[in-house]
Amino acid sequence: MDCIFCKIVAGAIPSKKVREDETLLAFYDIEPKAPIHILVIPKKHVASLADAKKADEALLGRLLIAAADIAREQGLARGFRVVISTGAEGGQTVDHLHLHVMGGRQMHWPPG
């Protein structure tokens, strides 16, 4: 198990958890890019959005619903951003699907 997010799911690496259920884990990013920056990951290892299969459809929906719920719980009623980076050119640095939920400041476009 070489995946850092799989190690976080297994409890081998600590995280500041926001939410956990049987399918997902949400925790604060250790290098936040916004005042609120939370990662939402599936417990099942899926390398990236490009690697998701039809069988992952319900899981992907759960991740998005969790992201919206967490944003509300964090007080981001004025707005927030959800980012899924995919592949090296897309900026993905950990090969485990993850959603960045960011807010607490004005988000700009284009992001970079």
Backbone bond lengths (Angstrom), bond angles and torsions (degrees), N, CA, C in turn:
res aa  C-N    CA-C-N  psi(-1)  N-CA   C-N-CA  omega(-1)  CA-C   N-CA-C  phi
1 M - - - 1.460 - - 1.526 108.22 -
2 D 1.314 116.31 99.82 1.450 121.73 -176.46 1.525 112.37 -101.71
3 C 1.321 117.21 -6.33 1.461 122.21 -175.36 1.532 110.30 -81.41
4 I 1.328 116.40 123.84 1.470 120.23 -179.07 1.528 111.74 -62.60
5 F 1.332 118.04 -36.42 1.455 119.32 179.83 1.522 111.27 -72.10
6 C 1.323 118.39 -33.94 1.472 120.54 174.42 1.532 109.75 -64.25
7 K 1.331 116.58 -36.40 1.467 120.37 176.79 1.525 111.07 -66.86
8 I 1.317 117.71 -37.02 1.468 121.23 176.21 1.524 109.60 -65.56
9 V 1.333 117.27 -44.54 1.470 121.27 177.53 1.528 110.22 -58.36
10 A 1.327 117.36 -41.93 1.466 122.41 -177.89 1.532 112.60 -74.47
11 G 1.334 117.39 -11.80 1.457 120.88 -179.20 1.515 113.79 87.54
12 A 1.329 117.71 4.07 1.463 121.20 179.32 1.527 112.17 -73.39
13 I 1.319 116.42 -24.74 1.467 122.74 175.31 1.526 106.35 -122.83
14 P 1.333 117.39 127.82 1.472 119.24 -178.56 1.528 112.27 -71.89
15 S 1.320 114.56 154.34 1.465 121.30 175.35 1.518 107.90 -146.30
16 K 1.320 115.49 158.79 1.457 120.93 175.37 1.532 106.47 -92.75
17 K 1.334 114.76 94.25 1.463 121.72 -172.72 1.524 112.34 -72.03
18 V 1.325 113.74 142.42 1.454 122.63 175.29 1.531 109.15 -108.26
19 R 1.332 115.61 -38.50 1.466 121.55 -178.96 1.520 108.37 -156.53
20 E 1.332 114.20 147.15 1.451 120.26 174.40 1.515 108.70 -151.13
21 D 1.324 115.61 136.03 1.454 120.97 171.11 1.520 107.58 -141.70
22 E 1.315 117.21 -165.87 1.466 119.69 -175.29 1.524 113.49 -68.14
23 T 1.335 118.47 -19.15 1.464 120.02 -175.32 1.518 114.94 -115.31
24 L 1.332 118.34 -18.70 1.463 119.25 -174.01 1.510 112.63 -144.47
25 L 1.309 114.16 162.79 1.454 122.65 176.07 1.525 107.35 -136.80
26 A 1.322 116.58 136.10 1.465 122.04 175.88 1.529 107.71 -124.51
27 F 1.332 115.38 136.19 1.458 120.17 -177.50 1.528 109.57 -152.94
28 Y 1.327 115.75 160.45 1.461 120.96 -179.73 1.531 110.77 -70.29
29 D 1.333 116.16 136.33 1.458 122.24 176.34 1.528 108.48 -68.03
30 I 1.329 116.83 138.46 1.474 119.98 -179.09 1.530 112.51 -79.90
31 E 1.343 116.84 -11.76 1.465 121.29 175.06 1.531 108.06 -129.04
32 P 1.339 116.99 70.83 1.470 119.96 -173.55 1.522 113.20 -64.25
33 K 1.333 113.80 142.53 1.468 121.74 177.11 1.529 111.18 -107.38
34 A 1.317 116.29 4.85 1.468 123.03 178.01 1.526 106.42 -153.63
35 P 1.350 117.57 162.25 1.460 119.47 179.31 1.536 112.98 -54.21
36 I 1.322 116.76 -36.49 1.461 121.54 172.06 1.520 106.69 -117.35
37 H 1.324 115.85 121.05 1.466 121.29 -179.41 1.524 107.35 -144.66
38 I 1.313 115.12 104.53 1.458 122.61 -175.21 1.522 108.48 -120.22
39 L 1.322 116.32 139.00 1.460 122.17 175.23 1.522 108.64 -99.94
40 V 1.320 116.09 136.25 1.462 122.24 175.65 1.522 105.92 -118.08
41 I 1.339 116.59 120.70 1.461 120.86 -175.88 1.522 110.46 -128.11
42 P 1.335 116.44 149.69 1.456 118.43 171.00 1.530 108.78 -76.65
43 K 1.322 116.97 146.17 1.466 119.52 174.81 1.525 110.17 -69.82
44 K 1.318 116.27 -32.76 1.459 121.59 174.98 1.525 107.97 -70.76
45 H 1.316 117.30 135.40 1.458 119.55 178.91 1.530 109.90 -74.84
46 V 1.315 115.46 115.25 1.463 123.92 170.13 1.526 102.99 -125.32
47 A 1.322 117.23 120.68 1.466 120.45 -171.68 1.522 113.67 -61.89
48 S 1.339 117.28 -39.90 1.463 120.45 -179.22 1.522 108.73 -162.36
49 L 1.305 116.44 172.60 1.461 119.98 176.11 1.528 110.04 -60.83
50 A 1.320 117.41 -34.64 1.468 121.19 179.03 1.531 111.87 -64.97
51 D 1.320 117.12 -22.40 1.465 121.64 -179.82 1.524 112.99 -93.53
52 A 1.323 117.79 -4.34 1.464 120.87 179.47 1.531 109.37 -66.44
53 K 1.311 115.73 144.28 1.460 122.69 -178.87 1.524 109.82 -113.84
54 K 1.306 116.05 169.44 1.473 121.70 176.63 1.528 110.18 -53.40
55 A 1.320 117.51 -36.61 1.466 121.82 179.80 1.536 111.97 -65.21
56 D 1.327 117.85 -16.69 1.471 122.55 -179.85 1.531 112.49 -92.06
57 E 1.313 117.82 2.60 1.462 121.69 -174.84 1.525 112.45 -55.48
58 A 1.322 118.28 -48.01 1.470 121.19 -179.96 1.530 110.71 -64.80
59 L 1.322 116.87 -38.99 1.458 121.35 178.69 1.524 110.74 -62.16
60 L 1.328 117.44 -43.94 1.462 120.77 179.32 1.527 110.72 -61.94
61 G 1.314 116.84 -40.42 1.462 120.51 176.18 1.519 111.72 -62.68
62 R 1.324 116.90 -42.38 1.474 120.83 178.31 1.515 111.08 -61.03
63 L 1.338 116.67 -40.69 1.463 120.03 179.71 1.526 110.97 -62.22
64 L 1.323 117.44 -42.77 1.465 120.90 -179.52 1.525 111.61 -68.71
65 I 1.318 117.62 -42.34 1.475 120.71 177.52 1.524 109.69 -63.00
66 A 1.330 117.27 -42.26 1.468 120.61 177.73 1.523 110.52 -61.61
67 A 1.335 117.62 -41.30 1.470 121.10 179.22 1.523 110.41 -59.83
68 A 1.326 117.41 -44.53 1.474 120.94 179.49 1.527 111.03 -66.18
69 D 1.323 117.23 -42.67 1.470 121.04 178.42 1.522 110.93 -61.81
70 I 1.316 116.67 -44.87 1.465 121.26 -179.52 1.528 110.21 -63.76
71 A 1.320 117.49 -41.08 1.471 120.56 177.88 1.529 110.03 -59.17
72 R 1.331 117.24 -45.12 1.477 120.41 177.27 1.521 111.00 -60.90
73 E 1.333 116.61 -46.14 1.472 121.48 -179.29 1.525 111.60 -62.62
74 Q 1.318 117.22 -29.29 1.469 122.03 -179.21 1.528 112.17 -86.20
75 G 1.332 116.95 1.80 1.462 120.58 177.31 1.516 114.51 80.04
76 L 1.310 117.06 27.73 1.463 120.27 -176.78 1.532 112.10 -95.00
77 A 1.321 116.11 43.64 1.469 121.47 -177.92 1.526 112.56 -62.77
78 R 1.320 117.93 -26.50 1.475 120.88 -178.95 1.520 112.51 -79.74
79 G 1.324 116.69 -11.97 1.454 120.27 177.31 1.514 112.78 141.44
80 F 1.310 114.38 157.77 1.459 121.58 178.73 1.519 108.30 -158.48
81 R 1.308 115.72 169.20 1.456 121.28 178.79 1.524 108.43 -124.93
82 V 1.333 115.48 139.67 1.462 122.21 172.66 1.532 106.56 -117.40
83 V 1.322 116.06 125.56 1.457 121.85 -177.72 1.524 109.20 -123.61
84 I 1.328 115.71 134.67 1.466 122.25 171.46 1.527 106.19 -123.23
85 S 1.310 116.14 105.28 1.469 120.44 176.69 1.520 107.98 -84.38
86 T 1.333 115.78 137.91 1.460 120.32 -176.38 1.519 110.09 -131.94
87 G 1.318 116.00 120.28 1.461 121.87 178.37 1.514 112.99 76.60
88 A 1.315 115.27 165.71 1.465 121.75 -176.90 1.524 112.37 -58.22
89 E 1.323 118.05 -45.72 1.455 120.21 -179.18 1.525 112.28 -71.71
90 G 1.326 116.92 -19.45 1.459 121.34 176.14 1.517 112.57 -86.52
91 G 1.330 116.99 -2.21 1.456 121.59 177.41 1.516 114.88 91.98
92 Q 1.333 118.63 8.99 1.463 120.83 179.25 1.519 109.28 -72.25
93 T 1.332 116.59 124.34 1.465 121.10 -178.55 1.520 112.90 -110.09
94 V 1.338 117.82 -16.37 1.463 122.11 175.28 1.523 106.79 -121.13
95 D 1.320 116.24 123.79 1.462 120.65 -176.73 1.530 111.25 -81.22
96 H 1.303 114.91 63.10 1.468 124.63 174.23 1.524 104.08 -151.80
97 L 1.312 116.68 123.15 1.464 121.00 -178.68 1.519 110.50 -49.06
98 H 1.327 116.27 132.66 1.463 120.05 176.80 1.527 109.88 -154.15
99 L 1.319 114.37 146.31 1.454 122.35 176.97 1.517 108.03 -107.14
100 H 1.323 116.41 131.49 1.459 121.75 173.54 1.526 106.69 -93.54
101 V 1.318 117.19 122.73 1.467 122.34 173.62 1.525 105.41 -107.12
102 M 1.337 115.89 113.98 1.468 120.46 -174.21 1.514 110.91 -128.14
103 G 1.321 115.90 141.83 1.450 120.69 176.84 1.514 111.04 -173.81
104 G 1.322 114.35 -170.43 1.453 119.73 -178.24 1.515 113.23 94.46
105 R 1.328 116.77 3.42 1.463 122.81 174.89 1.527 107.10 -157.27
106 Q 1.320 115.93 167.42 1.463 120.41 176.12 1.525 108.86 -66.71
107 M 1.309 116.84 124.89 1.460 121.79 176.94 1.533 107.18 -91.89
108 H 1.312 117.22 138.57 1.465 122.16 -176.10 1.514 111.08 -107.92
109 W 1.322 115.03 159.46 1.458 121.33 178.37 1.511 109.24 -133.48
110 P 1.290 121.76 136.07 1.455 124.99 2.86 1.527 110.87 -78.62
111 P 1.352 116.67 153.96 1.453 119.65 -175.23 1.516 114.22 -73.81
112 G 1.327 119.47 -22.05 1.456 118.53 177.60 1.491 114.59 138.34
